[in-house]
Amino acid sequence: YTRKTDRFIPLYERGEIANKNNADLFISIHCNANNSSSIFGSETYVLGIEEKRTKLNMNVAMMENAAILLEEDASEKYGDFDPTSQEAIIGLSLFQNIYLDQSLSFASNVQQQFTERVGRKDRSVHQAGFLVLWKTAMPSVLIELGYLSNPNEESFLASEKGQVYLASAIYRAFKDYKLEFEKENKAYAYRAEALNQNQPEQVQEKEVIADTSTV
C-alpha cells in the first residue's frame, strides 16, 4: 500500500512506490461522483484508449487527474500536462503498456466479484488516461467503488459492512488472477520443456587435421 494514514500522496509517487518495491500488481482505489445523483455502480479502468464511452471515460479521467492541482511544483513533475485538457487525456491514453492484457484480466475479475458477491451494479471495464497508472511497470488498474453522489451508494460505501464486502471482493479477484497467472506460467514452462525435449540431439563433429608432415 502507498500509505497507512489519510494523507495525500502525489500521483506520480504512487506508481513509483510500486515500481521501487517490484510490485506484481498495482491497484488504485477511488470513489466516483456525478452531477446526477441517480447514477450508481462500480467500474474498473486500465490505461488505454477506448472508442466507446469516450466522453464518459474522459470525464472520469479528468476528475481523477485534477488531483495534481493540489500538488506543489506540478509543472516540474508532469511538464505541461493539463488535467482539464481533453487533448492531454487522449495523449496519455495512447500509452498502453505491455501489461494491458493482464490489467484487463484482473479488472474483469474485479467487476465479476463486485456483481456476483456484493450485488453492485456492473458498469464494466473501461480504458482511459489516468496519470496514476501512467508509469507503473506492472499490470495496473483504477477501481471506482461507487458514486458518492448517490445517497444510497454513499451510505453503503461509508458503512463498515460495505467496506468489508468490497475489500473482500477485491481480494477474491486478486486470488483468482494469481491462480490464472500461475496456471499460465506453468503451462508455458511445460510447453517450453516439451519443445526442448523434442529437439534432435546435436552431435558435435570433431575437427580432423590432415597430416602434412614432410617425408
Residue frames relative to the residue before (quaternion, step in Angstrom):
aa qw qx qy qz dx dy dz
Y 1.0000 0.0000 0.0000 0.0000 0.00 0.00 0.00
T 0.5125 -0.6739 0.4479 0.2874 3.54 -1.16 0.58
R 0.8095 -0.0203 0.0211 0.5865 3.61 1.18 -0.38
K 0.3743 -0.7280 0.5367 0.2049 3.54 -1.24 0.56
T 0.7396 0.3378 -0.1983 0.5474 3.58 1.25 -0.38
D 0.5895 -0.5796 0.4308 0.3620 3.56 -1.29 0.31
R 0.3544 0.7115 -0.5307 0.2943 3.56 0.13 1.30
F 0.5084 -0.6651 0.4639 0.2896 3.54 -1.18 0.60
I 0.0770 -0.7667 0.6367 0.0290 3.55 -0.99 0.93
P 0.5292 -0.6400 0.4453 0.3348 3.62 -0.80 0.94
L 0.6157 -0.5980 0.3682 0.3575 3.56 -1.01 0.81
Y 0.6810 0.5061 -0.3106 0.4286 3.58 0.87 -0.91
E 0.6295 0.5515 -0.3349 0.4329 3.60 1.13 -0.64
R 0.6006 0.5900 -0.3668 0.3957 3.59 1.07 -0.66
G 0.6770 0.4663 -0.2842 0.4935 3.56 0.96 -0.85
E 0.6214 0.5531 -0.3347 0.4425 3.57 1.07 -0.75
I 0.6133 0.5484 -0.3469 0.4504 3.58 1.04 -0.76
A 0.6630 0.4974 -0.2972 0.4740 3.57 0.96 -0.89
N 0.6637 0.5140 -0.3057 0.4492 3.57 0.92 -0.89
K 0.6804 0.5007 -0.2920 0.4484 3.59 0.89 -0.95
N 0.7219 0.4104 -0.2380 0.5037 3.58 1.14 -0.62
N 0.4180 -0.7388 0.4420 0.2901 3.58 1.31 0.25
A 0.1199 0.8292 -0.5319 0.1231 3.55 0.94 0.92
D 0.4127 -0.7076 0.5228 0.2358 3.56 -1.15 0.66
L 0.7949 0.0740 -0.0187 0.6019 3.57 1.23 -0.42
F 0.1824 -0.7770 0.5959 0.0891 3.59 -0.97 0.88
I 0.0308 -0.7999 0.5983 -0.0353 3.57 -0.70 1.15
S 0.0826 -0.7864 0.6121 0.0128 3.57 -0.64 1.16
I 0.1509 -0.8293 0.5371 0.0325 3.58 -0.53 1.22
H 0.0144 0.8100 -0.5803 0.0834 3.56 -0.77 1.12
C 0.2884 -0.6842 0.6242 0.2429 3.52 -1.43 0.04
N 0.3771 -0.7574 0.5025 0.1779 3.55 -0.95 0.95
A 0.0954 -0.7667 0.6285 0.0894 3.56 -1.37 0.03
N 0.0442 -0.7901 0.6113 0.0055 3.55 -1.20 0.57
N 0.6014 -0.5687 0.4169 0.3756 3.56 -1.19 0.50
S 0.6949 0.4136 -0.2569 0.5292 3.56 1.19 -0.57
S 0.3518 -0.7625 0.5078 0.1923 3.59 -0.70 1.06
S 0.5845 0.6004 -0.3683 0.4029 3.60 1.25 -0.15
I 0.5982 0.5740 -0.3597 0.4282 3.60 1.22 -0.35
F 0.1065 0.7870 -0.5993 0.1010 3.57 -0.93 0.92
G 0.4907 0.6687 -0.4784 0.2885 3.57 -1.30 0.17
S 0.4386 -0.6898 0.5228 0.2418 3.53 -1.34 0.32
E 0.0148 0.7836 -0.6209 0.0153 3.56 -1.14 0.67
T 0.2093 -0.7755 0.5871 0.1005 3.54 -1.18 0.62
Y 0.1936 -0.8071 0.5547 0.0580 3.55 -0.93 0.99
V 0.1235 -0.7211 0.6711 0.1199 3.50 -1.36 0.47
L 0.5843 -0.5790 0.4266 0.3760 3.56 -1.23 0.38
G 0.4754 0.6462 -0.4893 0.3419 3.56 -0.73 1.06
I 0.4529 -0.6636 0.5178 0.2940 3.53 -1.31 -0.05
E 0.1222 -0.8001 0.5872 0.0116 3.55 -0.92 0.98
E 0.4442 -0.7157 0.4720 0.2601 3.56 -0.76 1.03
K 0.7079 0.4103 -0.2541 0.5157 3.58 0.96 -0.83
R 0.8410 0.1868 -0.1447 0.4867 3.56 -1.21 0.58
T 0.2085 0.8308 -0.5029 0.1155 3.60 1.15 0.39
K 0.6753 0.5031 -0.3047 0.4450 3.59 0.86 -0.93
L 0.6720 0.4915 -0.3022 0.4642 3.59 0.89 -0.91
N 0.6486 0.5156 -0.3155 0.4625 3.57 0.94 -0.88
M 0.6551 0.5282 -0.3059 0.4454 3.54 0.98 -0.90
N 0.6346 0.5375 -0.3305 0.4463 3.58 1.00 -0.80
V 0.6521 0.5024 -0.3111 0.4750 3.57 1.00 -0.85
A 0.6617 0.5100 -0.3039 0.4580 3.59 0.93 -0.91
M 0.6509 0.5152 -0.3191 0.4572 3.58 0.95 -0.85
M 0.6484 0.5192 -0.3170 0.4577 3.57 1.00 -0.82
E 0.6939 0.4652 -0.2797 0.4732 3.60 0.90 -0.92
N 0.6806 0.4967 -0.2929 0.4520 3.60 0.97 -0.83
A 0.5454 0.6343 -0.3905 0.3844 3.58 1.22 -0.44
A 0.4721 0.6801 -0.4349 0.3542 3.59 1.27 -0.19
I 0.5892 0.5840 -0.3853 0.4041 3.61 1.12 -0.48
L 0.5511 0.6079 -0.3959 0.4124 3.59 1.23 -0.33
L 0.6321 0.5160 -0.3218 0.4803 3.58 1.29 -0.30
E 0.6208 0.5720 -0.3284 0.4237 3.56 1.26 -0.28
E 0.4394 -0.6635 0.5364 0.2810 3.54 -1.19 0.59
D 0.8418 0.1137 -0.1074 0.5166 3.57 -1.10 0.76
A 0.1169 0.8319 -0.5318 0.1066 3.58 0.97 0.86
S 0.6214 0.5653 -0.3474 0.4166 3.58 1.04 -0.72
E 0.6409 0.5184 -0.3278 0.4616 3.59 1.11 -0.61
K 0.7087 0.4571 -0.2552 0.4729 3.58 1.10 -0.65
Y 0.8155 0.2391 -0.0900 0.5193 3.56 0.98 -0.86
G 0.4870 -0.6734 0.4333 0.3487 3.59 1.25 0.18
D 0.7601 -0.3374 0.2641 0.4885 3.57 -0.93 -0.88
F 0.2852 0.7745 -0.5189 0.2225 3.60 1.18 0.47
D 0.1386 -0.7888 0.5978 0.0350 3.56 -0.84 1.08
P 0.3308 -0.7879 0.4828 0.1917 3.63 -0.33 1.19
T 0.6609 0.4876 -0.3135 0.4767 3.60 1.24 -0.25
S 0.5964 0.5816 -0.3495 0.4290 3.59 1.30 -0.04
Q 0.4294 -0.6977 0.5122 0.2578 3.58 -0.81 1.00
E 0.6244 0.5479 -0.3392 0.4414 3.58 1.03 -0.77
A 0.6450 0.5206 -0.3200 0.4589 3.59 1.01 -0.80
I 0.6456 0.5170 -0.3144 0.4659 3.58 1.00 -0.83
I 0.6505 0.5120 -0.3133 0.4654 3.57 0.95 -0.88
G 0.6461 0.5284 -0.3150 0.4518 3.57 0.97 -0.87
L 0.6628 0.4997 -0.2972 0.4719 3.56 0.98 -0.87
S 0.6219 0.5746 -0.3305 0.4171 3.58 1.07 -0.76
L 0.6177 0.5811 -0.3372 0.4087 3.57 1.17 -0.53
F 0.5999 0.5832 -0.3547 0.4174 3.58 1.27 -0.27
Q 0.0941 0.7855 -0.5992 0.1226 3.57 0.62 1.11
N 0.2279 -0.8074 0.5289 0.1283 3.59 -0.76 0.96
I 0.7230 -0.4612 0.3046 0.4145 3.54 -1.32 0.10
Y 0.6622 0.5052 -0.3046 0.4621 3.59 1.25 -0.23
L 0.2933 0.8013 -0.4891 0.1806 3.60 1.23 0.23
D 0.6729 0.5038 -0.3113 0.4433 3.61 0.82 -0.94
Q 0.6695 0.4842 -0.3009 0.4762 3.59 0.96 -0.83
S 0.6198 0.5356 -0.3367 0.4644 3.58 1.06 -0.73
L 0.6616 0.5007 -0.2971 0.4726 3.58 0.95 -0.89
S 0.6300 0.5432 -0.3311 0.4455 3.58 1.03 -0.78
F 0.6849 0.4616 -0.2897 0.4837 3.59 0.86 -0.92
A 0.6255 0.5453 -0.3366 0.4451 3.59 0.99 -0.83
S 0.6460 0.5135 -0.3155 0.4685 3.59 1.00 -0.79
N 0.6238 0.5346 -0.3313 0.4640 3.58 1.06 -0.76
V 0.6361 0.5353 -0.3227 0.4523 3.57 0.99 -0.86
Q 0.6879 0.4822 -0.2887 0.4592 3.57 0.81 -0.97
Q 0.6311 0.5342 -0.3313 0.4545 3.57 1.03 -0.74
Q 0.6708 0.4911 -0.2945 0.4713 3.58 0.95 -0.86
F 0.6287 0.5351 -0.3339 0.4548 3.59 0.97 -0.82
T 0.7065 0.4735 -0.2589 0.4578 3.56 0.94 -0.93
E 0.7676 0.4036 -0.2045 0.4540 3.56 0.72 -1.12
R 0.7762 0.3654 -0.1874 0.4783 3.60 0.94 -0.82
V 0.7788 0.3202 -0.1670 0.5129 3.59 1.03 -0.70
G 0.4164 -0.7429 0.4433 0.2798 3.58 1.24 -0.27
R 0.3876 0.7181 -0.4932 0.3014 3.59 1.12 0.58
K 0.5446 -0.5879 0.4756 0.3628 3.55 -1.20 0.47
D 0.3448 -0.7561 0.5247 0.1849 3.56 -0.80 1.04
R 0.0904 -0.7961 0.5980 0.0221 3.56 -0.54 1.20
S 0.5710 -0.6879 0.3102 0.3234 3.52 1.34 0.56
V 0.5384 -0.5795 0.5077 0.3414 3.53 -1.45 -0.10
H 0.0193 -0.8144 0.5790 -0.0328 3.57 -0.89 0.94
Q 0.3333 -0.7147 0.5795 0.2055 3.52 -1.37 0.26
A 0.1617 0.7697 -0.6038 0.1298 3.57 -1.01 0.84
G 0.5685 -0.6209 0.4331 0.3220 3.56 -1.32 0.18
F 0.0714 0.8032 -0.5828 0.1008 3.58 -0.24 1.29
L 0.4677 -0.6969 0.4734 0.2672 3.57 -0.76 1.05
V 0.6410 0.5552 -0.3351 0.4106 3.58 0.98 -0.80
L 0.7107 0.4223 -0.2503 0.5039 3.60 1.20 -0.48
W 0.4301 0.7838 -0.4003 0.2010 3.53 1.30 -0.38
K 0.8441 0.1700 -0.0493 0.5061 3.59 0.64 -1.10
T 0.3398 0.7334 -0.5182 0.2795 3.57 1.11 0.57
A 0.2721 -0.7830 0.5435 0.1320 3.57 -0.86 0.99
M 0.6645 0.3958 -0.3131 0.5511 3.54 0.91 0.99
P 0.6610 -0.4425 0.3682 0.4813 3.65 -1.19 0.12
S 0.0229 0.8262 -0.5584 0.0711 3.60 -0.85 0.90
V 0.0543 -0.7909 0.6096 0.0019 3.55 -1.12 0.77
L 0.2185 -0.7142 0.6416 0.1746 3.52 -1.35 0.34
I 0.1668 -0.8116 0.5578 0.0478 3.56 -0.59 1.20
E 0.1652 -0.7403 0.6453 0.0910 3.55 -0.93 0.99
L 0.3301 -0.8000 0.4700 0.1737 3.57 -0.20 1.30
G 0.7505 -0.2684 0.2252 0.5603 3.56 1.02 -0.79
Y 0.5684 -0.6155 0.4458 0.3151 3.55 -1.36 -0.01
L 0.3373 -0.7457 0.5449 0.1823 3.55 -0.65 1.15
S 0.6005 0.5716 -0.3489 0.4370 3.57 1.24 -0.36
N 0.6360 0.4611 -0.3264 0.5257 3.59 1.31 -0.11
P 0.4723 -0.7241 0.4177 0.2796 3.64 -0.48 1.16
N 0.6811 0.4868 -0.3015 0.4564 3.60 0.86 -0.91
E 0.6850 0.4730 -0.2886 0.4731 3.54 0.94 -0.88
E 0.5984 0.5575 -0.3592 0.4496 3.59 1.06 -0.68
S 0.6537 0.5119 -0.3104 0.4629 3.58 0.96 -0.87
F 0.6535 0.5129 -0.3096 0.4627 3.57 0.99 -0.86
L 0.6793 0.4975 -0.2887 0.4557 3.58 0.92 -0.91
A 0.6892 0.4793 -0.2736 0.4696 3.58 1.10 -0.69
S 0.6152 0.5762 -0.3434 0.4142 3.59 1.20 -0.41
E 0.5833 -0.5796 0.4361 0.3656 3.56 -1.17 0.58
K 0.6236 0.5472 -0.3325 0.4484 3.57 1.02 -0.80
G 0.6725 0.5043 -0.2966 0.4532 3.56 0.88 -0.96
Q 0.6730 0.5019 -0.2956 0.4558 3.57 0.94 -0.89
V 0.6454 0.5066 -0.3190 0.4743 3.58 1.02 -0.79
Y 0.6540 0.5201 -0.3127 0.4517 3.60 0.92 -0.90
L 0.6934 0.4741 -0.2829 0.4630 3.57 0.86 -0.95
A 0.6419 0.5154 -0.3224 0.4674 3.59 0.99 -0.81
S 0.6501 0.5130 -0.3116 0.4660 3.57 1.01 -0.82
A 0.6332 0.5344 -0.3266 0.4548 3.57 1.05 -0.77
I 0.6518 0.4979 -0.3119 0.4796 3.58 0.98 -0.83
Y 0.6281 0.5308 -0.3337 0.4608 3.58 1.02 -0.77
R 0.6727 0.4878 -0.3044 0.4657 3.60 0.88 -0.90
A 0.6169 0.5373 -0.3399 0.4639 3.57 1.07 -0.74
F 0.6527 0.5023 -0.3061 0.4775 3.57 1.00 -0.83
K 0.6363 0.5356 -0.3276 0.4484 3.58 0.97 -0.85
D 0.6627 0.4933 -0.2978 0.4783 3.59 0.94 -0.89
Y 0.6422 0.5262 -0.3155 0.4596 3.57 0.99 -0.86
K 0.6468 0.5258 -0.3112 0.4564 3.58 0.96 -0.90
L 0.6607 0.5019 -0.3061 0.4668 3.58 0.94 -0.87
E 0.6411 0.5166 -0.3191 0.4693 3.58 0.99 -0.83
F 0.6636 0.5170 -0.2990 0.4505 3.56 0.93 -0.95
E 0.6780 0.4826 -0.2926 0.4709 3.58 0.91 -0.91
K 0.6226 0.5386 -0.3352 0.4582 3.59 1.06 -0.73
E 0.6581 0.5021 -0.3048 0.4711 3.57 0.96 -0.86
N 0.6514 0.5192 -0.3159 0.4542 3.58 0.98 -0.82
K 0.6499 0.5058 -0.3151 0.4717 3.58 1.01 -0.82
A 0.6441 0.5193 -0.3183 0.4629 3.57 1.00 -0.84
Y 0.6464 0.5123 -0.3151 0.4696 3.57 1.01 -0.83
A 0.6587 0.5061 -0.3093 0.4630 3.59 0.94 -0.88
Y 0.6403 0.5270 -0.3212 0.4573 3.59 1.04 -0.82
R 0.6655 0.4959 -0.3043 0.4675 3.58 0.94 -0.89
A 0.6456 0.5232 -0.3190 0.4557 3.57 0.99 -0.82
E 0.6616 0.5014 -0.3027 0.4683 3.57 0.99 -0.85
A 0.6528 0.5135 -0.3098 0.4628 3.58 0.99 -0.88
L 0.6463 0.5169 -0.3137 0.4655 3.55 1.00 -0.83
N 0.6548 0.5195 -0.3070 0.4550 3.55 1.01 -0.83
Q 0.6658 0.5098 -0.2965 0.4571 3.58 1.05 -0.81
N 0.6893 0.4867 -0.2725 0.4623 3.57 1.13 -0.64
Q 0.4834 0.6591 -0.4434 0.3679 3.56 1.26 -0.05
P 0.4877 -0.6600 0.4736 0.3198 3.65 -0.90 0.84
E 0.5176 -0.6540 0.4551 0.3118 3.52 -1.00 0.87
Q 0.2938 -0.7628 0.5540 0.1578 3.52 -0.82 0.97
V 0.1995 -0.7808 0.5854 0.0893 3.54 -0.75 1.11
Q 0.3098 -0.7646 0.5389 0.1701 3.52 -0.68 1.09
E 0.3287 -0.7576 0.5356 0.1765 3.54 -0.68 1.12
K 0.3900 -0.7068 0.5408 0.2366 3.52 -1.03 0.87
E 0.4485 -0.6873 0.5040 0.2693 3.52 -0.97 0.84
V 0.2136 -0.7763 0.5837 0.1052 3.58 -0.83 1.03
I 0.1673 -0.7908 0.5852 0.0651 3.54 -0.72 1.09
A 0.3937 -0.7418 0.4947 0.2236 3.57 -0.61 1.13
D 0.4495 -0.6751 0.5169 0.2738 3.54 -1.14 0.74
T 0.0291 -0.8372 0.5449 -0.0375 3.55 -0.32 1.23
S 0.3195 0.7723 -0.5006 0.2258 3.55 1.21 0.42
T 0.4719 -0.6883 0.4808 0.2689 3.59 -1.02 0.76
V 0.3870 -0.7136 0.5348 0.2344 3.59 -1.17 0.61
